[in-house]
Amino acid sequence: MTMIKCPECRHHISSMAKACPECGCPIDPEWAEAEARKEMAKSDDVPFTVVSDGEELPAEDSVQEESQAEESPRHEVEEPVRNAEQPHREAEEVAPPKSEPAPPPAAPKRSGAGGMFIGLVILLGIIIGGLYYYDYYTNQKREQRAYELLQGCSNPAFYEDFMVRYPRSEYIDDVRERYAKVAAQQNQWQKLVTNGTRDELQTFVRQHPSSPYVKVAQTRIDSLDWASAKESRDLEAVTHYMAIHPDGYYIDQAETLRQQLEREKAQEAARRAAARRDSIARADSINNSGTSITINLPF
């Protein structure tokens, strides 16, 4: 270890020190090693004196000469300044001393923690603003999507849900108007679903062609027409049902009944023809015998 001088305050410090203990200046290890070599080189030419501890120290004369050599440039620079200020200093020594006002207190320096807190507040504000904008944007998209889903909807519950969730929507007036129509349509259907006649169901289909209940109403009309044709067991009624309901639910049963009725009709016609032939044959035989009789034909 060698004593070197601090590059800032020029105090003697150890070459192993990482910073000056006086001014706190950091010490570069490479620079400290170079300075230590210089000091060791100088110490070879300086006479030493032995003290009681057994350590060798440089003589006082050499230390004073070294300090004077280091301070001489500083005196040469400061000397003109001192000569220029000399008259003023003499005047100050003659004049009575004046009390100078105390300097104002230095403003407290803002700590790094305060700046960090302000930065965190700004960052938090940015995050909150971003979340608010994102929520507003997504809410607008959800509202638009919900309104699009109402197109062609006939369930009043969906309209009620939209009005509750988006009471300030730009579509609220249109949704309320459509809700009133759909609710009235549903009430009318509820009255027809159990006791509605064929004519009432047919009127509902004409008034609400786009209603989802149209299919149900047409199915019910199909059922009523088939029940009437089947109960009548009339070939014309069955044929009429098949004509107005070509894709009806009972079309297969109607075709079977139609074929059955046609067979029965053909059998009835054949029976009547046979009965007619028998009657004519009996009449001919009686005429040949000369007996006059009256024959009632079954047609």
C-alpha positions in Angstrom: 0.0 0.0 0.0 1.3 3.5 -0.9 0.0 6.9 -0.1 -1.0 9.0 -3.1 -2.8 12.3 -3.5 -6.5 12.7 -4.4 -6.9 14.2 -7.9 -9.5 16.6 -6.5 -8.7 17.8 -3.0 -5.0 16.7 -3.0 -5.2 15.0 0.3 -3.1 11.9 1.0 -5.1 8.7 0.6 -4.2 5.1 0.2 -3.6 3.7 -3.2 -6.1 0.9 -2.3 -8.9 3.3 -1.5 -11.9 3.2 -3.9 -12.9 6.8 -3.1 -11.4 9.8 -1.3 -12.5 9.9 2.4 -12.4 13.7 2.3 -14.2 14.8 -0.8 -15.7 11.4 -1.9 -14.0 11.5 -5.3 -14.0 8.0 -6.9 -10.5 6.6 -7.5 -9.7 4.7 -10.7 -7.6 1.6 -9.7 -5.3 1.9 -12.7 -4.7 5.5 -12.1 -4.0 4.8 -8.4 -1.5 2.1 -9.3 0.3 4.5 -11.7 0.4 7.2 -9.0 1.7 4.7 -6.5 4.6 3.8 -8.8 5.4 7.5 -9.2 5.4 8.0 -5.4 7.6 5.0 -4.9 10.0 6.3 -7.5 10.2 9.6 -5.7 10.7 8.0 -2.4 13.9 6.4 -3.6 15.6 9.9 -3.9 14.2 11.3 -0.6 16.3 10.9 2.6 14.5 9.1 5.4 14.6 9.5 9.1 14.1 6.6 11.5 11.5 7.0 14.2 11.0 5.0 17.4 8.4 2.6 15.8 11.0 1.4 13.3 9.3 3.0 10.3 11.2 5.2 7.9 9.5 8.5 7.0 10.7 11.2 4.6 12.6 14.1 6.1 10.7 17.2 6.9 12.8 19.3 4.6 12.0 17.1 1.6 8.3 17.1 2.4 8.2 20.9 2.7 10.1 21.3 -0.5 7.7 19.0 -2.3 4.7 20.8 -0.9 6.2 24.1 -1.9 6.8 22.8 -5.4 3.2 21.7 -5.7 1.8 24.9 -4.4 4.2 27.3 -6.3 2.1 27.3 -9.5 -1.0 28.1 -7.5 0.8 31.1 -5.9 2.0 32.3 -9.3 -1.5 32.3 -10.6 -3.1 33.9 -7.6 -0.4 36.6 -7.1 -1.7 39.0 -9.8 -5.2 38.6 -8.4 -4.0 39.4 -4.9 -2.1 42.5 -6.1 -5.2 43.7 -8.0 -7.3 43.3 -4.9 -4.8 44.8 -2.5 -6.2 48.4 -2.6 -9.6 47.2 -2.0 -8.5 45.1 0.9 -6.6 48.0 2.5 -9.7 50.1 2.2 -11.7 47.4 3.8 -9.2 47.2 6.6 -9.5 51.0 7.2 -13.2 51.2 7.0 -15.2 49.9 10.0 -16.7 46.5 9.5 -20.3 46.4 8.3 -22.7 43.7 9.2 -23.7 41.8 6.1 -27.2 40.4 5.7 -27.6 36.7 6.2 -27.9 34.8 2.9 -31.4 33.5 2.1 -31.9 29.9 3.0 -31.3 27.5 0.2 -34.3 26.0 -1.4 -34.8 22.4 -0.4 -33.8 20.0 -3.1 -36.5 17.8 -4.5 -35.8 14.2 -3.6 -35.8 11.4 -6.1 -38.7 9.8 -4.3 -41.0 12.8 -5.0 -40.2 12.6 -8.8 -40.9 8.9 -8.8 -44.2 9.4 -7.1 -45.2 12.0 -9.7 -44.2 9.6 -12.5 -46.3 6.8 -10.9 -49.3 9.2 -10.6 -49.0 10.1 -14.3 -48.6 6.5 -15.3 -51.7 5.5 -13.3 -53.7 8.3 -14.9 -52.7 7.0 -18.4 -53.7 3.4 -17.5 -57.0 4.5 -16.1 -57.7 6.6 -19.2 -56.8 3.7 -21.5 -59.1 1.4 -19.6 -62.0 3.8 -19.7 -61.6 4.3 -23.4 -61.3 0.5 -24.0 -64.5 -0.1 -21.9 -66.4 2.7 -23.8 -65.3 1.2 -27.2 -66.2 -2.4 -26.3 -69.5 -1.2 -24.9 -70.3 0.5 -28.1 -69.5 -2.7 -30.0 -71.7 -4.8 -27.7 -74.6 -2.4 -28.1 -74.3 -2.4 -31.9 -74.1 -6.2 -31.9 -77.2 -6.5 -29.6 -79.2 -4.2 -31.9 -78.3 -6.2 -35.0 -79.4 -9.4 -33.3 -82.9 -7.9 -32.8 -83.4 -7.8 -36.6 -86.3 -10.2 -37.3 -86.6 -11.1 -33.6 -90.2 -11.7 -32.3 -89.4 -12.4 -28.7 -90.3 -9.4 -26.5 -87.9 -10.6 -23.8 -84.9 -9.7 -26.0 -86.3 -6.2 -26.6 -86.8 -5.7 -22.9 -83.3 -6.9 -22.1 -81.9 -4.4 -24.7 -83.9 -1.5 -23.1 -82.6 -2.3 -19.6 -79.0 -2.7 -20.6 -78.8 0.3 -23.0 -81.4 2.9 -21.8 -79.5 5.7 -23.5 -78.8 4.0 -26.8 -79.3 5.8 -30.0 -81.5 2.9 -31.1 -83.8 3.1 -28.1 -86.8 4.7 -29.8 -86.7 2.1 -32.7 -86.4 -0.7 -30.2 -89.4 0.5 -28.1 -91.6 0.8 -31.2 -90.7 -2.7 -32.4 -91.2 -4.0 -28.9 -94.8 -2.7 -28.9 -95.6 -4.5 -32.2 -94.0 -7.7 -31.1 -95.7 -7.7 -27.8 -99.1 -7.1 -29.4 -98.4 -9.9 -31.9 -97.6 -12.3 -29.1 -100.7 -11.4 -27.2 -102.8 -12.1 -30.3 -101.2 -15.4 -30.8 -101.7 -16.5 -27.2 -105.4 -16.1 -27.7 -105.4 -18.2 -30.9 -103.1 -20.9 -29.8 -105.7 -22.9 -28.0 -109.2 -21.8 -29.2 -108.5 -20.2 -32.5 -110.6 -21.1 -35.5 -109.3 -21.8 -39.0 -110.5 -18.4 -40.2 -108.8 -16.6 -37.3 -105.6 -18.5 -37.8 -105.7 -17.7 -41.5 -106.2 -14.0 -40.7 -103.2 -14.1 -38.4 -101.0 -15.5 -41.1 -102.1 -12.8 -43.6 -101.5 -10.0 -41.0 -98.1 -11.3 -39.8 -96.4 -13.1 -42.7 -92.9 -12.7 -41.1 -94.0 -13.8 -37.6 -92.3 -16.9 -36.2 -95.7 -18.1 -35.2 -96.7 -18.4 -38.9 -95.4 -21.9 -39.2 -97.2 -23.0 -36.1 -100.4 -21.4 -37.4 -100.1 -23.1 -40.8 -99.5 -26.4 -39.0 -102.6 -25.9 -37.0 -104.6 -25.0 -40.1 -103.3 -28.1 -41.8 -104.4 -30.2 -38.8 -107.9 -28.7 -38.8 -108.4 -29.2 -42.5 -107.2 -32.8 -42.3 -109.5 -33.5 -39.4 -112.5 -32.2 -41.3 -111.7 -34.1 -44.5 -111.0 -37.3 -42.6 -114.2 -37.1 -40.6 -116.3 -36.5 -43.7 -114.8 -39.5 -45.6 -115.6 -37.7 -48.8 -113.4 -38.2 -51.7 -113.8 -34.6 -52.9 -112.9 -33.2 -49.4 -109.8 -35.4 -49.2 -108.7 -34.3 -52.7 -109.3 -30.7 -51.8 -107.1 -31.1 -48.7 -104.3 -32.6 -50.8 -104.6 -29.7 -53.2 -104.3 -26.9 -50.6 -101.7 -28.8 -48.5 -99.4 -30.5 -50.9 -96.6 -30.5 -48.3 -99.0 -31.0 -45.3 -98.1 -33.1 -42.3 -101.0 -35.5 -43.2 -100.4 -35.8 -46.9 -99.4 -39.4 -46.8 -102.5 -40.3 -44.7 -104.6 -38.3 -47.1 -103.2 -40.2 -50.1 -104.0 -43.5 -48.4 -107.5 -42.4 -47.6 -108.0 -41.1 -51.1 -107.0 -44.5 -52.6 -109.3 -46.3 -50.2 -112.2 -44.0 -51.0 -111.6 -44.5 -54.7 -111.7 -48.3 -54.3 -114.8 -48.1 -52.3 -116.4 -45.9 -54.9 -115.3 -48.3 -57.6 -116.7 -51.2 -55.7 -120.0 -49.4 -55.1 -120.2 -48.6 -58.8 -119.5 -52.2 -59.7 -122.1 -53.4 -57.2 -124.7 -51.1 -58.7 -123.8 -52.1 -62.2 -124.2 -55.8 -61.2 -127.6 -55.1 -59.5 -128.7 -53.2 -62.6 -127.8 -56.1 -64.9 -129.6 -58.6 -62.6 -132.7 -56.4 -62.6 -132.6 -56.1 -66.4 -132.2 -59.9 -66.8 -135.2 -60.6 -64.5 -137.3 -58.1 -66.4 -136.4 -59.8 -69.7 -137.3 -63.2 -68.4 -140.7 -62.0 -67.1 -141.5 -60.3 -70.4 -140.8 -63.5 -72.2 -143.2 -65.4 -69.9 -146.0 -62.8 -70.5 -146.3 -61.7 -66.9 -146.3 -58.0 -66.3 -144.3 -56.9 -63.3 -142.7 -53.7 -62.1 -139.0 -53.7 -61.2 -137.4 -50.9 -59.1 -133.8 -50.5 -60.1 -131.3 -49.3 -57.4 -130.3 -46.3 -59.4 
